[in-house]
Amino acid sequence: MLKAENLISKQRYYIIIGIVIFLMLILLSRFFYLQIFRYEKYKHKAEINRIRAVTVNAPRGLILDRNGNILVDNYPTYILTAIPGEMEQKEKIFNSISQCTGIDSLIIAENFKKYYRAKFVPTRLMKDLTFHQISVLEENILDLPGVNYKQFPERYYPSSINGSHFLGYLKEVDKPVQGNLGNPNVYELGDLIGWSGLEKFYESQLKGTRGVKYLEVDALGREMEEVKGYNNQRPEPGADIKLMIDSDLQLLMEEKMKDYRGIAVLSNPVTGGILAYVSKPDYPPNIFTGKMLKDDWNEVRNDPHRPLMDRIITGLYPPGSTFKIITALALLEENLLDPSKEVECTGSYQFGDRTFHCWNETGHGSVNLQVGIAQSCNIYFYHIVQKLSLSQWVDNCFDFGFGQETGIDLPYEKTGVIPTEKYMNRKYGKWGWSRGNLLNLALGQGDVLVTPIQMVQFINQIATHGNAGRLHFVQEDKEEKGIRPQFSDNTWNKIEKYLLSTVSDNQGTGRSADPKIKGLIIGGKTGTAENPHGDPHAWFIGFGKKDNQMLTTVILIENGGHGGEIAAPIARSAYSRYFLPIKQSQMALKTP
Amino acid sequence: MFAVSGNRFSKSPFTIIIASMVLTSIGLISLLSISVHQSSDILRSSFFKQLVFLGPSLIGLLTMIFIPKYLIHKYIFTMYFIVLGVLFLPYFSRTIAGTYRWIDLGPVGFQPSEFAKLIIVFSLAKYLSDHNLEMKNFLSFFFPTIMVIIPAVVILKQPDLGTALILLTPLLPMLYWAGARSYHIFLFLAPLLSVLTAFHALSFSIWGVLMIVIIFLERPKLIFGLVIYFSNLFLGLLAPVLWNSLKDYQQNRILALINPELDPLGAAYQIIQSQTAIGSGGVFGKGWGAGTQTHLKFLPVQESDFILSVIGEELGFVFILVIILVFTWMILKMVKLGYSSKDRFSGLVLIGIASLFMAHVFVNIAMTVGMIPVKGLPLPFISSGGSFLMSCFMMVGIVMNVGVDSTE
């Protein structure tokens, strides 16, 4: 059967030979084209193929207290990213990641949607991965094409103080935020931006500059090594900022205020530096970092006591009797008042068809200016304020910076309300209000509303006789002077003397603010501000002077009752700590 | 026939073995580059596996050299049905990479479709040499075609489009070799071309005109001419329907060829990366082990289907030229042996094997440089892959067996 002859024409043989050679020549010419004609193009292409520019986040600047203790630090976390164009089956990959890390794949998918920018831009899937989670992922990275991770500096609060309201918090830059920033290149989606407090105010200093790293990457997007000869830019860390805050005093005040709603601010009136800044209730600053649970966030946000609110710069309160100082100063300066002239306080006062009451219902008896201030007699002030016009009173308020921002280095400061004639006319109509309203205003009630930070500025001016420094947190090379209320030395001295007697006098409302330290003099004024929300707010504003040192305190306890009873003792603890060496001060605090 | 004289092999074309060893060596050099730079364990690398598989491959080579030709001739149809049965076996085995190509033999996977190629060639050769066919008749195409189509369809279903197409390639050259008329081959190919051109209006028009010319020159009966012409046109119009019956990945591969930039990370990704690798190699290459496309894994399936891209990148045009020349020489040598062989069976076997090699070389290389869709077809001797290396050497063995070098 193998006998069949091989009959093949020469023509067919050559045709087959021809076809083989033709096909081979086609192939060869293609190689010739690719490797010789287009060599340069593909060489370049291979070059950029393996190099990827990776941004390196710059760590934010640290925030330190006056002694160099770190209040806000950075710690490295890992974020997981993916290049959308390199993930072939997203769902499958998300599920694998979920298995490796134990995080719900729905959250991953949600994040992917949230951070997605473009097909080949790494998109964040998760943040704050632990080293362990990263290790498990690394083992399975071959099954996760396009998935990568990088270090990401996150805020961390090593100090035991909260300081949540002045430190502020960061927010992730999402699409709406990025849209509002103007220049979209400064922040990438997922970057952190200062969103409140000092973090926001000093954002430009703290932020630092992103770096760029050119990495050789493989086809799975895994970064192999840095490429030499490229313009690698190291990230520039943000500048540190050093505060005037004294962690010790801050901690003390947070401790003293922990059961109250209210504020406590300690400051150095000469420099204007804030030493302690407590607004209660507050929140632990780290709830905004890491894997913040929705529950935590909702709890904080829905808390009826509004812990997120910085009461010191955005809370509006009636100043209460502390404002008697303004009335007294105005009258003294204009020589409209004889400080020694006495007024009889019976506990109530008839003005027109209205009856005004003193807080002391049995009456203070004979009251001069010193007693009027020291014992905060309302009746005395109802009498003397009548010598003052509304506009004189308003001018004095403005001189001390009320009704305006103090210019402290925090965002979102409010101005409060100083009711001018115009304001009153607008609100009540031209004939709708009378001098009776001024009687209220003289006692810091009625339409006047102040922020606690304005009170800090106020007491600082009184303590320094009008030479207080502008309020600030961050240490400055040159202390700036703030507003300049102009009063004669005589007026300043007198008012200081009366304020000292508020604390030193046996009957003085502020007597419980005195820690009785040798050489330390303390002056102040209490306030008990009636308000529509329940019990009156308790105020104490005061200053302590010893040798060349000065400390002012502003304490406000919401619905706390009498300022002298509840606010003044908190001030006392601040004075002891500040003016005594630490050991002694702890002993002093223990004695009732 | 059995009583082969001792000097029978003195006339065997030993140069074919040398050529195949040269190609295998170049393949090993590239596999070593991949293995050294990417694998921590050389014993588990593709280089080492390939080296190990050289053993069975040489056994296959020797077996095919010494197996008596008449035995093949006698039992080939039996073998045909056995292999057809074996082709179904992988469906009962576990899937590897989502396909049914492999039979699981403990540690070694085994692809029966590789050996189906040899069986097809032998079967066709036997059929075409035994039946002193009147190849002037178009109907004499029928049996050979059926013989090829059945295993091809089984393999296509595995699914392995590349091998299925390869299986078809010996058919036409062998028919041509056996004396089939060119016009009949045209009739045979016409439906295929009708379908392919159907997607491009201008091509389809040109093809339509060309058909008229060829049919006119052949002068068949008017009714036959019209039937042939219009059934082809109809088939072309049906093509879009057929297109939709293709699997997604097959469609993607074809689409990516038409416009590789369309989806740079889909099917076209491989082509773009392969072209980049080859083009950036230049004349002399980037040097052994220095291919960035290769070692940063931009190049897909680099040990097997895209091994030539690795060579193009690292060793450059020079080595590509050597490889193509060696392949060309080998194939031409087989054709020449076929032409000069004394019996028709041997001649057909040689031309069949030459077609198989040609198809593998052309499809793989054309795919590598982006001229045709990615088929998933390895390059003989050079790509890593046990079954394939073995079947290549077995084909060389057959050439040695049936070929008689007549260097007169």
Boltz contact constraints between the chains, C-beta under 6 A:
constraints:
  - contact:
      token1: [A, 1]
      token2: [B, 130]
      max_distance: 6.0
  - contact:
      token1: [A, 2]
      token2: [B, 73]
      max_distance: 6.0
  - contact:
      token1: [A, 2]
      token2: [B, 343]
      max_distance: 6.0
  - contact:
      token1: [A, 2]
      token2: [B, 345]
      max_distance: 6.0
  - contact:
      token1: [A, 4]
      token2: [B, 129]
      max_distance: 6.0
  - contact:
      token1: [A, 4]
      token2: [B, 344]
      max_distance: 6.0
  - contact:
      token1: [A, 6]
      token2: [B, 341]
      max_distance: 6.0
  - contact:
      token1: [A, 6]
      token2: [B, 343]
      max_distance: 6.0
  - contact:
      token1: [A, 6]
      token2: [B, 344]
      max_distance: 6.0
  - contact:
      token1: [A, 6]
      token2: [B, 347]
      max_distance: 6.0
  - contact:
      token1: [A, 8]
      token2: [B, 339]
      max_distance: 6.0
  - contact:
      token1: [A, 13]
      token2: [B, 339]
      max_distance: 6.0
  - contact:
      token1: [A, 16]
      token2: [B, 335]
      max_distance: 6.0
  - contact:
      token1: [A, 20]
      token2: [B, 331]
      max_distance: 6.0
  - contact:
      token1: [A, 20]
      token2: [B, 332]
      max_distance: 6.0
  - contact:
      token1: [A, 23]
      token2: [B, 362]
      max_distance: 6.0
  - contact:
      token1: [A, 24]
      token2: [B, 324]
      max_distance: 6.0
  - contact:
      token1: [A, 24]
      token2: [B, 328]
      max_distance: 6.0
  - contact:
      token1: [A, 27]
      token2: [B, 365]
      max_distance: 6.0
  - contact:
      token1: [A, 28]
      token2: [B, 324]
      max_distance: 6.0
  - contact:
      token1: [A, 30]
      token2: [B, 369]
      max_distance: 6.0
  - contact:
      token1: [A, 31]
      token2: [B, 320]
      max_distance: 6.0
  - contact:
      token1: [A, 34]
      token2: [B, 278]
      max_distance: 6.0
  - contact:
      token1: [A, 34]
      token2: [B, 279]
      max_distance: 6.0
  - contact:
      token1: [A, 35]
      token2: [B, 281]
      max_distance: 6.0
  - contact:
      token1: [A, 35]
      token2: [B, 282]
      max_distance: 6.0
  - contact:
      token1: [A, 35]
      token2: [B, 317]
      max_distance: 6.0
  - contact:
      token1: [A, 38]
      token2: [B, 279]
      max_distance: 6.0
  - contact:
      token1: [A, 39]
      token2: [B, 282]
      max_distance: 6.0
  - contact:
      token1: [A, 42]
      token2: [B, 276]
      max_distance: 6.0
  - contact:
      token1: [A, 42]
      token2: [B, 279]
      max_distance: 6.0
  - contact:
      token1: [A, 42]
      token2: [B, 280]
      max_distance: 6.0
  - contact:
      token1: [A, 43]
      token2: [B, 280]
      max_distance: 6.0
  - contact:
      token1: [A, 45]
      token2: [B, 276]
      max_distance: 6.0
  - contact:
      token1: [A, 46]
      token2: [B, 276]
      max_distance: 6.0
  - contact:
      token1: [A, 46]
      token2: [B, 280]
      max_distance: 6.0
  - contact:
      token1: [A, 46]
      token2: [B, 292]
      max_distance: 6.0
  - contact:
      token1: [A, 46]
      token2: [B, 293]
      max_distance: 6.0
  - contact:
      token1: [A, 49]
      token2: [B, 298]
      max_distance: 6.0
  - contact:
      token1: [A, 50]
      token2: [B, 292]
      max_distance: 6.0
  - contact:
      token1: [A, 50]
      token2: [B, 296]
      max_distance: 6.0
  - contact:
      token1: [A, 85]
      token2: [B, 265]
      max_distance: 6.0
  - contact:
      token1: [A, 218]
      token2: [B, 296]
      max_distance: 6.0
  - contact:
      token1: [A, 218]
      token2: [B, 297]
      max_distance: 6.0
  - contact:
      token1: [A, 219]
      token2: [B, 297]
      max_distance: 6.0
  - contact:
      token1: [A, 219]
      token2: [B, 298]
      max_distance: 6.0
